[in-house]
């Protein structure tokens, strides 16, 4: 083999400039833990968040806790009341009714975008998520059920692949989780699994108009749970 016939080694790639990968900070870990406690209902709406108590529990400085709390303030999961303290946000019934209205419009648009692209992968994953939800509800594990319900309804947004839809859904889903904490509708309703199965069947069906109607019907059940909550408080 002569010099010209030798295979050429590929050129070493020139890496572009990019930021250094930063390990997850204590602040981020604390914020995620608090967020999970709030969205699971372990920190109920209206609960006061006390920096000193959390710092002692986590074994960190109050500054780290304070930074984590402000992250949750930005996410609208907690609210800072001047001279009073910081509290888990209390979601009122009227606000949640508005969330359901926005979600309905968003979800109808989402299914319109993905409808003609559904395949076996869509059916397999959506069904699998429903099975996870069914097991969590049947076992009576409220926190797992709430998380599984959100995970189930997230899939169409993920499948549609519209980044704007996903961003808006993530904001709405936090409020939806707070709603489940308020009403405990997942574990109180004997027909919950039947309703989610009906939703899944429509999503896997052939009629987009029927799917839109099912979205409206499904969300109306949530509104009714809120109205029952309001009536009980009067």
C-alpha positions in Angstrom: 0.0 0.0 0.0 1.5 3.3 -1.0 1.3 6.6 0.8 -1.6 7.8 -1.3 -3.7 4.7 -0.7 -3.7 4.9 3.0 -7.1 5.6 4.5 -7.4 9.1 5.8 -8.3 9.6 9.5 -11.4 11.8 10.0 -10.6 15.3 11.1 -10.9 15.9 14.8 -14.1 17.9 15.3 -13.8 21.5 16.6 -16.2 21.9 19.5 -18.3 25.1 19.5 -18.3 27.3 22.6 -20.8 26.2 25.3 -21.4 26.8 28.9 -19.9 24.5 31.5 -22.2 21.8 32.8 -23.1 22.8 36.4 -24.1 20.2 38.9 -27.5 20.4 40.5 -27.4 22.9 43.3 -28.7 22.5 46.8 -31.2 25.3 46.0 -32.5 23.4 43.0 -32.8 20.2 45.1 -34.7 22.0 47.9 -37.0 23.7 45.4 -37.9 20.4 43.7 -38.5 18.8 47.0 -40.8 21.6 48.1 -42.6 21.6 44.8 -43.3 17.9 45.1 -44.6 18.3 48.6 -47.0 21.1 47.4 -48.2 19.4 44.3 -48.8 16.1 46.2 -50.8 17.8 48.8 -48.4 17.1 51.7 -48.0 20.9 52.0 -51.7 21.9 51.8 -52.9 25.2 50.3 -52.5 28.0 52.8 -49.6 26.2 54.7 -47.0 28.7 55.9 -43.4 28.0 54.7 -41.0 28.8 57.5 -37.4 29.4 56.4 -35.8 28.5 59.7 -37.7 25.2 60.1 -36.8 24.1 56.5 -33.2 25.1 56.9 -32.9 23.0 60.0 -34.7 20.1 58.3 -32.6 20.2 55.2 -29.4 21.0 57.0 -28.6 24.0 54.9 -28.4 27.8 55.3 -31.5 29.9 55.4 -30.1 31.6 52.3 -30.4 28.4 50.3 -33.9 27.9 51.4 -34.8 31.5 50.7 -33.5 31.1 47.1 -35.5 27.9 46.6 -38.7 29.6 47.9 -38.3 32.5 45.5 -38.0 30.0 42.7 -41.4 28.7 43.8 -42.8 32.2 44.0 -41.8 32.7 40.4 -43.7 29.4 39.6 -46.7 30.8 41.5 -46.8 27.8 43.8 -46.2 30.0 46.9 -46.9 33.6 47.6 -45.0 36.1 49.8 -47.2 38.3 52.0 -45.4 41.3 53.3 -45.0 41.3 57.1 -46.9 38.0 57.2 -44.7 35.3 55.7 -44.7 32.9 52.8 -47.6 30.5 52.1 -48.5 27.8 49.7 -50.8 29.4 47.2 -54.6 28.9 47.7 -56.3 28.2 44.4 -59.9 29.5 44.5 -62.8 27.8 42.7 -63.3 30.6 40.2 -59.7 30.5 39.1 -59.8 26.8 38.6 -63.0 27.1 36.5 -61.0 29.5 34.2 -58.2 26.9 34.1 -60.6 24.2 32.9 -61.9 26.6 30.2 -58.4 27.3 28.9 -57.5 23.7 29.1 -60.5 22.7 27.0 -59.5 25.0 24.2 -55.9 23.9 24.4 -56.7 20.2 24.4 -59.0 20.4 21.5 -56.3 22.1 19.5 -53.7 19.6 20.7 -55.8 16.6 19.4 -56.5 18.4 16.1 -52.7 18.7 15.6 -51.9 15.1 16.4 -55.0 13.3 15.1 -53.8 12.2 11.7 -50.3 11.3 13.0 -51.4 8.8 15.6 -49.9 5.3 15.3 -49.3 2.2 17.3 -46.7 4.0 19.4 -49.4 6.5 20.5 -51.8 3.7 21.4 -49.2 1.7 23.3 -47.8 4.6 25.4 -51.2 6.2 26.1 -52.6 2.8 27.2 -49.6 2.1 29.3 -50.0 5.4 31.1 -53.6 4.7 31.8 -52.6 1.3 33.2 -50.3 3.1 35.6 -53.0 5.5 36.6 -55.5 2.6 37.1 -53.1 0.8 39.5 -52.4 3.9 41.5 -56.1 4.7 41.9 -57.0 1.1 42.7 -54.4 1.0 45.4 -55.8 4.2 47.0 -52.4 5.9 46.8 -53.5 9.6 46.4 -50.1 11.1 45.7 -49.2 8.5 43.1 -52.7 8.8 41.6 -52.4 12.6 41.2 -49.0 12.3 39.6 -50.2 9.5 37.3 -53.2 11.4 36.2 -51.1 14.4 35.1 -48.6 12.1 33.4 -51.5 10.4 31.5 -53.0 13.7 30.3 -49.5 15.1 29.4 -49.0 12.5 26.7 -51.1 14.1 23.9 -49.2 17.3 24.4 -45.9 15.5 24.2 -47.0 13.6 21.1 -48.2 16.7 19.3 -44.7 18.0 19.6 -45.7 21.7 19.7 -43.3 23.4 22.2 -45.7 26.2 22.9 -48.5 23.8 23.7 -46.2 21.9 26.1 -45.1 25.0 27.9 -48.6 26.2 28.5 -49.7 22.7 29.5 -46.9 22.5 32.1 -48.2 25.7 33.7 -51.8 24.5 33.7 -50.9 21.1 35.0 -49.5 22.5 38.2 -52.8 24.2 38.8 -54.6 21.0 37.9 -52.6 19.1 40.5 -53.5 21.7 43.1 -57.1 21.2 42.1 -56.9 17.5 42.7 -55.4 18.3 46.1 -58.4 20.6 46.8 -61.2 18.2 45.7 -59.5 14.8 46.1 -61.6 13.9 43.1 -59.3 11.1 42.0 -59.8 8.9 45.1 -63.3 10.0 45.9 -65.0 9.2 42.6 -66.0 5.6 42.1 -66.4 6.3 38.4 -63.0 8.0 37.9 -61.4 5.0 36.1 -64.4 4.5 33.9 -64.2 8.2 32.9 -60.5 8.1 32.1 -61.1 4.8 30.2 -63.8 6.5 28.1 -61.4 9.4 27.4 -58.7 7.0 26.3 -61.1 5.1 24.0 -62.1 8.3 22.4 -58.5 9.3 21.9 -57.8 6.0 20.2 -61.0 6.2 18.1 -61.7 7.4 14.6 -63.9 10.5 15.2 -62.1 13.7 16.0 -65.4 15.5 16.7 -66.3 12.8 19.2 -62.9 13.3 20.9 -63.5 17.1 21.2 -66.9 16.4 22.7 -65.3 13.9 25.2 -62.8 16.6 26.2 -65.6 19.0 27.0 -67.5 16.3 28.9 -64.4 15.2 30.8 -63.6 18.7 31.9 -67.2 19.4 32.9 -66.9 16.7 35.5 -64.0 18.6 37.0 -66.0 21.8 37.1 -68.8 19.9 38.8 -66.3 18.7 41.5 -65.3 22.3 42.0 -68.9 23.4 42.3 -69.5 20.7 44.9 -66.5 21.9 46.8 -67.9 25.5 46.7 -71.4 24.3 47.8 -69.9 22.4 50.7 -68.0 25.5 51.9 -71.1 27.7 51.8 
